[in-house]
């Protein structure tokens, strides 16, 4: 789905993998015109990451790439060459925003710092998304998703006490950096443009995501310790348990929800024991035992039955759904939209997570083929002739 | 105009100075967008009531044994920079005052259960009737419409429903569930983006905007790799431990010390060579099973074991320095205290010490969205309940002291 809140905004993206591409996708889905720059011949790393349509590896069939790059135009450009950088300068002169996730050492090497780029456009808003930021002792450190999750606070609390800490099942940190960058870009535009924004992916996790933890350390709360499927210092239940056909999240932050849940379960005798009166004690000291009592009841019911009970009685039960179940959830059907594209045919993607009043949501354009819009952008927008375009291609610049 | 923030640093007015926000957001997902806008310089009026206090104000006290709404550290984090006014929405006069305030605001944020604002007579129709160019955002678990609208759901419920939990766990074992409020943050940050985009539209066209954000949909939007796996191949993912389809080694490895771990990830051949060199080219690296990127993926568990035998003899800090010096991605698994005292995060200012009247100096995280010309900043400690009633009802709405006192007595400002 495409909205028009940012109509007229011109954005150049130099992005790989998740962070800068999702940032530019957020802008594109709001109506900005995004031109994505990729390396000639190979393109964005996400093109080789997959998952590939019917398991046929192909630069144009990577699901992650197609998802993160809908609604963009795509050009190829070799920024290792002075000519390539000059062309980039020409594009920036006609744009308001530049977002990239080059590593700081690459930015330096290619001369793509803000001071150099703003020479082309004094009002340019540039967002640099890097692993650890543009300053500080770790500036030049490398990181992939697991490293960012490890330093950012995800891993320490995920797993069993005596086993290795775990991370997300799929790359996620980049999405948080992307949301920070996209919001910051629009905020900078509201303040008149002409700014450089420094977003560290690790801080997208460590800051707004789990910043309050510092206080937990100070006050010695323990909720983020690795304790398997239970969390310490919460009132029981707050965990994923087994049910007839899979797993179900069971929570009850409010006392009345717990009482209701027990009522639905037929007011079992075990729940009347004095040692279970304090639910935080029950969680911290008897969780495994109580899991057993709970599962005895849960294992006789399916996820769908439990969800129906949750809706009827307003108690927080939620099925742990796999991605097939998510995709086929009718209540989410209008979030997904099919996009047709050469090399794949129609493929469905999640659209933006907001409904906007009075906005006519336009169907999205498919992610660009590698270099698909070279002629449109280089000739149509920047004024290169067809002959020059051919030369740029023959010399490997585009 | 420049002013000093609490740490004494001179801070600018912020990129969103001049905007005023009426913030009904509470707990976490609803409170965060207003927090960001406040750090960015907007004047954010947090609307609260003793009738139903923000859950974040409840909970066990840090000092003493009596419940105290001014003592919750999480509340202090996510409401810093805001001004608090108390309005008891069970009183018709409070609703009238809210409508008066709307006329002075640019943004309204709320995350009550769907339908509550309409029931209070404060739905978008009413709000936009007062001020057509207003931007109003409603944040909810599962959207304002649809079959899951009334499901009682919290961040962990949404993590389960969105598929996030289905891939997190040890290989072949049960899903564990995240301990952090992923869905709240995903919902809140998408909301911030939509709100500022709507302000951009307003500045350009004068149009107002209603925004309905679902935390479930926001979480789903970040499930790119998992959803696409199903879409492209028909397969569903299950827990695989620390796993990446194109990287090996990829994991958290044991180190010297108590429960100390280092994360290491290798993608390219160049990085593999760097890792070998950093370890002093041990013989096991030359095993046939580790000869190519492909074979290292195929034999990932064997490689994990060999690498763990090496990491176990060293500290996470030493390993990080050794590997990073050769261009290999490595960093210790950090806890909250590790980050609080880490030289990198300290230099970048991840935390600021903010003095709160009830608990003294506390480390409050900064939003690290570093706009170089107009950086965000924490302008004040989280407000006490109703701390700014006089400033807003007197200063902004022009009510006199007698009237304010009467409304307090009648539990309208309450």
Contacts between the chains, C-beta under 8 A, distances in Angstrom:
chain1	res1	chain2	res2	distance
A	4	B	201	7.6
A	5	B	194	7.7
A	5	B	197	4.2
A	5	B	198	5.8
A	5	B	200	6.5
A	5	B	201	4.4
A	5	B	209	7.1
A	6	B	197	5.6
A	6	B	200	6.1
A	6	B	201	7.4
A	7	B	201	7.9
A	7	B	204	8.0
A	8	B	204	7.3
A	9	B	200	7.8
A	18	B	224	7.1
A	22	B	224	7.7
A	26	B	193	5.9
A	30	B	194	7.9
A	30	B	197	4.9
A	48	B	246	7.4
A	49	B	225	7.8
A	49	B	245	7.1
A	49	B	246	6.1
A	50	B	232	7.5
A	50	B	245	6.5
A	51	B	225	7.4
A	51	B	228	5.6
A	51	B	229	4.4
A	51	B	232	4.5
A	51	B	233	5.4
A	51	B	245	8.0
A	52	B	232	6.1
A	52	B	233	7.6
A	53	B	232	4.8
A	53	B	233	7.9
A	54	B	232	7.3
A	54	B	233	7.0
A	55	B	233	5.8
A	61	B	232	7.5
A	63	B	224	7.9
A	63	B	225	7.7
A	63	B	228	2.9
A	63	B	229	6.8
A	63	B	231	6.0
A	63	B	232	4.1
A	64	B	224	5.5
A	64	B	225	5.3
A	64	B	228	5.6
A	66	B	228	7.3
A	67	B	224	4.7
A	67	B	227	7.5
A	67	B	228	5.4
A	68	B	224	6.1
A	114	B	372	7.9
A	132	B	344	6.5
A	133	B	348	5.8
A	133	B	368	7.5
A	133	B	370	7.6
A	135	B	347	6.9
A	135	B	348	6.2
A	136	B	343	7.9
A	136	B	344	4.5
A	136	B	345	7.8
A	136	B	347	4.6
A	136	B	348	4.8
A	137	B	343	5.6
A	137	B	344	4.9
A	137	B	347	6.7
A	138	B	331	7.8
A	138	B	344	4.4
A	140	B	324	7.7
A	141	B	324	5.0
A	141	B	329	7.6
A	141	B	331	6.9
A	142	B	271	8.0
A	142	B	324	6.7
A	142	B	327	6.2
A	142	B	328	6.9
A	142	B	329	4.2
A	143	B	265	7.7
A	143	B	329	5.0
A	143	B	331	6.3
A	144	B	244	7.5
A	144	B	247	6.6
A	144	B	250	7.5
A	144	B	265	3.9
A	144	B	267	6.7
A	144	B	329	5.1
A	145	B	244	7.3
A	145	B	265	7.6
A	146	B	242	6.2
A	146	B	244	7.3
A	146	B	250	6.0
A	146	B	251	7.1
A	146	B	252	7.2
A	146	B	263	5.0
A	146	B	265	5.3
A	147	B	263	4.7
A	147	B	264	7.8
A	147	B	265	5.8
A	147	B	329	5.0
A	147	B	330	6.8
A	147	B	331	4.7
A	149	B	263	7.6
A	150	B	252	6.2
A	150	B	261	7.5
A	150	B	262	7.9
A	150	B	263	3.6
A	150	B	331	5.7
A	150	B	332	6.9
A	150	B	333	4.5
A	150	B	334	6.7
A	151	B	263	7.6
A	151	B	331	4.6
A	151	B	332	7.1
A	151	B	333	7.8
A	151	B	334	5.1
A	151	B	339	7.5
A	152	B	334	7.9
A	153	B	180	7.4
A	153	B	334	6.8
A	153	B	335	7.5
A	153	B	336	6.9
A	153	B	339	6.9
A	154	B	178	7.4
A	154	B	180	7.0
A	155	B	252	5.8
A	155	B	261	7.5
A	155	B	263	6.9
A	155	B	333	4.8
A	156	B	333	5.6
A	156	B	334	6.7
A	156	B	335	4.8
A	157	B	178	7.9
A	157	B	179	4.1
A	157	B	180	7.3
A	158	B	168	6.6
A	158	B	176	6.2
A	158	B	178	6.6
A	158	B	179	7.0
A	159	B	170	7.3
A	159	B	176	7.0
A	160	B	170	7.6
A	161	B	259	7.9
A	163	B	170	6.9
A	164	B	241	7.7
A	164	B	242	6.9
A	164	B	251	6.6
A	164	B	252	4.8
A	164	B	253	7.3
A	164	B	254	7.0
A	164	B	261	6.5
A	165	B	252	4.8
A	165	B	261	5.6
A	165	B	333	5.2
A	166	B	168	6.4
A	166	B	169	7.1
A	166	B	170	7.1
A	166	B	176	7.2
A	166	B	241	6.4
A	166	B	242	5.9
A	166	B	252	7.5
A	167	B	242	5.6
A	167	B	252	7.4
A	167	B	263	7.7
A	168	B	164	7.9
A	168	B	167	7.4
A	168	B	168	6.5
A	169	B	166	7.5
A	169	B	167	2.4
A	169	B	168	5.2
A	169	B	226	6.9
A	169	B	237	6.1
A	169	B	239	6.7
A	169	B	240	6.7
A	169	B	243	7.2
A	170	B	167	6.1
A	170	B	223	7.1
A	170	B	224	7.4
A	170	B	225	3.8
A	170	B	226	4.9
A	170	B	237	7.2
A	171	B	225	6.1
A	171	B	244	7.6
A	172	B	222	6.1
A	175	B	186	7.5
A	175	B	221	7.8
A	175	B	222	4.1
A	175	B	224	7.8
A	176	B	185	7.0
A	176	B	186	7.9
A	176	B	189	6.9
A	179	B	186	7.8
A	179	B	189	3.8
A	179	B	190	6.4
A	179	B	192	7.4
A	179	B	193	5.9
A	180	B	189	6.9
A	180	B	367	7.6
A	180	B	368	7.7
A	180	B	369	5.2
A	181	B	369	7.8
A	182	B	193	5.2
A	183	B	36	7.3
A	183	B	189	6.9
A	183	B	192	4.7
A	183	B	193	4.6
A	183	B	196	5.8
A	183	B	369	7.1
A	184	B	369	4.4
A	184	B	371	6.0
A	186	B	193	7.0
A	186	B	196	4.3
A	186	B	197	5.5
A	186	B	199	7.8
A	186	B	200	5.5
A	187	B	15	4.9
A	187	B	16	6.3
A	187	B	40	5.7
A	187	B	196	5.4
A	187	B	369	7.8
A	187	B	371	6.9
A	188	B	15	6.4
A	188	B	371	5.4
A	188	B	373	8.0
A	188	B	374	7.4
A	189	B	200	6.3
A	190	B	15	6.3
A	190	B	16	6.6
A	190	B	196	6.6
A	190	B	199	6.0
A	190	B	200	6.2
A	190	B	203	6.8
A	191	B	15	3.5
A	191	B	16	7.4
A	191	B	371	7.6
A	191	B	373	7.6
A	191	B	374	5.1
A	194	B	373	6.8
A	195	B	371	5.2
A	195	B	372	5.7
A	195	B	373	4.7
A	195	B	374	6.9
A	196	B	371	7.9
A	196	B	372	4.7
A	197	B	369	6.8
A	197	B	370	6.4
A	197	B	371	5.3
A	197	B	372	7.3
A	198	B	370	4.0
A	198	B	372	7.1
A	199	B	368	7.4
A	199	B	369	6.4
A	199	B	370	7.3
A	200	B	348	7.3
A	200	B	368	6.2
A	203	B	345	7.7
A	203	B	348	7.2
A	203	B	350	6.4
A	203	B	368	3.8
A	204	B	368	7.6
A	206	B	339	5.6
A	206	B	345	6.9
A	206	B	350	6.2
A	206	B	365	7.7
A	206	B	368	7.9
A	207	B	350	6.3
A	207	B	365	5.3
A	207	B	366	6.5
A	207	B	367	5.8
A	207	B	368	4.5
A	208	B	32	6.9
A	208	B	36	7.5
A	208	B	185	6.4
A	208	B	188	8.0
A	208	B	189	7.2
A	208	B	365	7.3
A	208	B	367	5.4
A	209	B	180	6.6
A	209	B	185	5.2
A	210	B	180	5.3
A	210	B	336	7.7
A	211	B	77	6.4
A	211	B	350	7.5
A	211	B	351	7.6
A	211	B	364	7.7
A	211	B	365	2.6
A	211	B	366	7.9
A	212	B	73	6.7
A	212	B	74	5.0
A	212	B	77	4.4
A	212	B	78	7.3
A	212	B	365	6.9
A	213	B	335	7.9
A	213	B	336	3.7
A	213	B	339	7.8
A	214	B	336	5.3
A	214	B	337	7.9
A	214	B	339	7.0
A	214	B	340	4.8
A	214	B	351	5.7
A	214	B	363	4.4
A	214	B	365	6.5
A	215	B	73	3.8
A	215	B	74	7.2
A	215	B	76	7.5
A	215	B	77	6.7
A	215	B	362	6.2
A	215	B	363	6.6
A	216	B	73	7.6
A	216	B	336	5.9
A	217	B	335	7.2
A	217	B	336	4.0
A	217	B	337	4.4
A	217	B	340	6.1
A	218	B	73	7.6
A	218	B	362	7.1
A	218	B	363	6.6
A	219	B	62	5.9
A	219	B	73	6.2
A	223	B	179	6.1
A	224	B	179	5.4
A	224	B	180	7.7
A	224	B	335	7.2
A	224	B	336	6.9
A	228	B	176	6.5
A	229	B	174	6.4
A	229	B	175	7.8
A	229	B	176	5.0
A	229	B	177	6.0
A	231	B	179	5.0
A	238	B	156	6.8
A	239	B	177	6.6
A	240	B	160	6.9
A	240	B	165	6.5
A	240	B	174	7.0
A	240	B	175	5.6
A	240	B	176	7.0
A	240	B	177	4.7
A	242	B	174	7.4
A	247	B	160	7.7
A	247	B	165	7.9
A	247	B	174	6.6
A	247	B	175	5.7
A	248	B	160	7.6
A	249	B	156	5.4
A	249	B	157	5.4
A	249	B	159	7.6
A	249	B	160	4.0
A	249	B	165	7.3
A	249	B	177	6.7
A	251	B	154	5.9
A	251	B	156	6.0
A	251	B	157	6.4
A	253	B	55	7.9
A	253	B	154	6.6
A	257	B	152	7.0
A	307	B	151	7.7
A	310	B	151	6.0
A	310	B	152	6.9
A	311	B	147	8.0
A	311	B	148	7.7
A	311	B	150	6.6
A	311	B	151	5.7
A	314	B	150	7.4
A	314	B	152	5.0
A	315	B	152	6.3
A	316	B	152	4.6
A	316	B	153	6.2
A	316	B	154	6.0
A	316	B	157	5.4
A	317	B	157	7.8
A	318	B	151	7.5
A	318	B	153	6.2
A	318	B	156	7.6
A	318	B	157	3.6
A	318	B	158	7.3
A	318	B	160	4.4
A	318	B	161	5.2
A	319	B	160	6.4
A	319	B	161	6.8
A	320	B	160	4.4
A	320	B	165	5.1
A	320	B	166	5.8
A	320	B	175	5.4
A	321	B	160	6.7
A	321	B	161	5.8
A	321	B	162	7.5
A	321	B	163	5.6
A	321	B	166	6.5
A	322	B	163	6.3
A	322	B	166	4.7
A	322	B	230	7.9
A	322	B	236	4.0
A	322	B	237	7.1
A	322	B	238	7.4
A	323	B	163	4.7
A	323	B	166	6.8
A	323	B	223	7.0
A	323	B	226	4.7
A	323	B	227	5.3
A	323	B	229	6.6
A	323	B	230	4.2
A	323	B	236	5.2
A	323	B	237	6.3
A	324	B	230	5.2
A	324	B	234	7.9
A	324	B	236	4.7
A	325	B	163	7.5
A	326	B	161	7.4
A	326	B	162	6.3
A	326	B	163	4.4
A	326	B	220	6.4
A	326	B	223	7.2
A	326	B	227	6.7
A	327	B	227	6.3
A	327	B	230	5.6
A	327	B	231	6.8
A	329	B	161	8.0
A	330	B	147	7.3
A	331	B	142	7.2
A	331	B	143	8.0
A	331	B	146	4.5
A	331	B	147	4.9
A	331	B	148	5.0
A	332	B	216	7.4
A	332	B	217	6.9
A	332	B	220	6.6
A	335	B	217	5.3
A	335	B	220	6.5
A	347	B	231	6.1
A	347	B	232	7.3
A	348	B	231	5.8
A	349	B	227	7.9
A	349	B	228	7.8
A	349	B	231	7.7
A	350	B	217	7.7
A	350	B	220	5.2
A	350	B	221	5.2
A	350	B	223	7.2
A	350	B	224	7.8
A	350	B	227	6.1
A	351	B	221	7.9
A	352	B	190	7.8
A	352	B	221	6.8
A	353	B	186	8.0
A	353	B	187	7.7
A	353	B	190	5.3
A	353	B	213	6.1
A	353	B	214	5.8
A	353	B	217	3.5
A	353	B	218	4.0
A	353	B	220	6.9
A	353	B	221	4.8
A	354	B	190	6.7
A	354	B	191	7.8
A	354	B	194	5.0
A	354	B	211	5.4
A	354	B	212	6.3
A	354	B	213	4.9
A	354	B	214	7.8
A	354	B	217	7.6
A	355	B	143	7.2
A	355	B	144	7.5
A	355	B	211	7.7
A	355	B	212	4.2
A	356	B	194	7.4
A	356	B	198	7.9
A	356	B	209	6.3
A	356	B	210	7.1
A	356	B	211	5.9
A	356	B	212	7.7
A	357	B	124	6.9
A	357	B	209	6.6
A	357	B	210	3.7
A	357	B	211	7.8
A	357	B	212	7.9
A	358	B	207	7.7
A	358	B	209	7.5
A	358	B	210	7.7
A	359	B	209	7.8
